[in-house]
Amino acid sequence: MSNKLNQLIVKTGLTKAKGVVLASLLFGGMALPFLMPVQRVQADNGDSGQGGNPDALLGTWIVQVSVDPTTVPPSAVLNFTELDTFGAGGGFVASNNGPGSGDPAGQGNWIATGHHQFALTQLRLGFDADNNFTEINKIRSCLTLNRRGDEFTVSSQVDIILPNGTVLPFHPAATSHGTRVAIEPLN
């Protein structure tokens, strides 16, 4: 074997020193994957959980909404349930069984603004009983995700914009609490 190696070194014009260096590099390159540390999966301790990752908002959440009664007419619905689904790239959709629930779902955008903090803007189209366009509800929100990334709280304010662009002078406000929809296996 060493005779063949010597012949190869002579044919390629390598000296023994260059051959040793070349062999060392080849051996080192082959050994490197075995010497590199292996990545380990660790349990979530609350500090490194989904909440530290802006993508942690991705997925579907069930949200309980409480409207501030001082910001709406006396006959307004004050509590309802909403489903929010946040997608990659900053888009989301929301549907609810509260005010305007017969309207199309709300659509909007979200962005991380800080550690566990997000800003959201959602638009909902409003229609009367004859399906005539009556308004756009612009819902601006500040969302705070908990450390585990499985719950959030939201403060929201609604701007009601008429078809001619007039913004109505009152602004309904609400607070919300969301819980991530868990993936459950079949029994």
SVG drawing of the C-alpha trace seen along z (x, -y; Angstrom):
<svg xmlns="http://www.w3.org/2000/svg" viewBox="-82 -62 91 64">
<polyline fill="none" stroke="black" stroke-width="0.4" points="0.0,0.0 2.8,-2.4 4.5,-1.5 1.4,-2.6 1.1,-5.8 4.8,-6.6 4.2,-6.0 1.1,-8.3 3.1,-11.0 5.9,-10.8 3.5,-10.8 1.6,-13.9 4.8,-15.7 4.0,-15.8 6.7,-15.7 6.3,-13.5 5.6,-16.7 2.9,-17.8 1.4,-14.3 1.3,-14.2 -0.5,-17.6 -2.9,-16.4 -3.7,-13.2 -4.1,-15.0 -6.6,-17.4 -8.6,-14.5 -8.6,-12.6 -9.7,-15.7 -12.5,-16.5 -13.8,-12.9 -13.6,-13.0 -15.2,-16.4 -18.8,-15.3 -18.1,-12.8 -16.4,-15.3 -19.0,-18.1 -21.4,-18.5 -24.8,-17.0 -27.8,-19.3 -30.0,-18.5 -33.7,-19.0 -34.5,-20.6 -37.8,-21.0 -39.3,-24.4 -38.5,-26.2 -40.6,-29.3 -37.7,-31.4 -36.8,-29.8 -40.3,-28.8 -42.5,-29.8 -43.1,-33.3 -39.5,-34.4 -40.1,-33.6 -42.3,-35.8 -43.5,-32.8 -45.0,-31.5 -48.1,-33.5 -48.6,-31.2 -51.7,-28.9 -55.3,-29.2 -56.4,-30.6 -59.8,-30.7 -60.4,-34.2 -62.8,-35.5 -63.6,-39.1 -65.0,-41.6 -66.2,-44.9 -65.9,-48.0 -69.6,-48.9 -68.8,-52.6 -67.7,-52.7 -70.8,-51.2 -74.6,-51.7 -76.5,-50.2 -77.9,-47.3 -74.6,-46.2 -73.2,-42.7 -70.5,-42.9 -69.0,-39.4 -68.4,-37.0 -66.0,-34.3 -63.6,-34.7 -61.3,-32.4 -58.0,-34.0 -55.6,-32.3 -52.2,-33.8 -50.1,-32.9 -46.5,-33.1 -45.6,-36.4 -47.8,-38.5 -51.4,-37.9 -54.3,-36.7 -58.1,-36.0 -60.6,-36.3 -64.2,-35.2 -66.6,-35.6 -70.1,-35.2 -70.4,-38.8 -71.2,-42.1 -71.1,-41.7 -70.8,-37.9 -72.8,-37.5 -70.3,-39.7 -67.2,-38.2 -64.4,-37.3 -61.9,-40.0 -58.6,-40.1 -55.5,-41.8 -51.7,-41.9 -49.6,-41.5 -46.0,-42.3 -43.7,-41.7 -43.0,-45.0 -41.0,-43.8 -40.4,-40.8 -43.7,-38.9 -45.4,-42.1 -47.3,-42.4 -49.3,-45.0 -52.4,-44.0 -54.6,-45.8 -57.7,-44.0 -60.4,-45.2 -64.0,-43.9 -66.6,-44.9 -70.1,-45.8 -73.3,-45.2 -77.0,-45.9 -79.8,-43.3 -80.0,-43.9 -76.2,-43.3 -75.5,-47.0 -72.0,-48.0 -72.3,-50.2 -68.9,-50.5 -65.4,-49.2 -64.4,-48.4 -60.7,-49.0 -59.6,-47.1 -56.2,-48.1 -54.8,-45.9 -51.8,-45.4 -51.2,-41.7 -49.0,-40.4 -48.0,-36.7 -47.2,-34.9 -43.8,-33.4 -45.0,-29.8 -46.4,-31.0 -49.8,-29.4 -51.9,-32.3 -52.2,-36.0 -54.0,-39.2 -55.2,-41.9 -56.3,-45.5 -58.3,-46.8 -59.9,-49.9 -62.3,-50.0 -62.6,-52.8 -65.9,-52.7 -65.4,-54.2 -68.4,-55.0 -68.3,-54.4 -67.6,-58.1 -64.5,-57.9 -66.0,-59.6 -64.7,-58.1 -67.4,-58.0 -66.6,-59.9 -67.0,-57.0 -64.5,-54.1 -65.6,-50.8 -62.8,-49.3 -62.3,-45.7 -59.9,-43.4 -59.4,-39.8 -57.8,-36.6 -56.7,-34.0 -55.7,-30.4 -53.8,-28.3 -55.9,-25.6 -54.1,-22.4 -53.5,-19.6 -55.2,-16.5 -54.6,-12.9 -57.4,-10.6 -58.4,-8.2"/>
</svg>
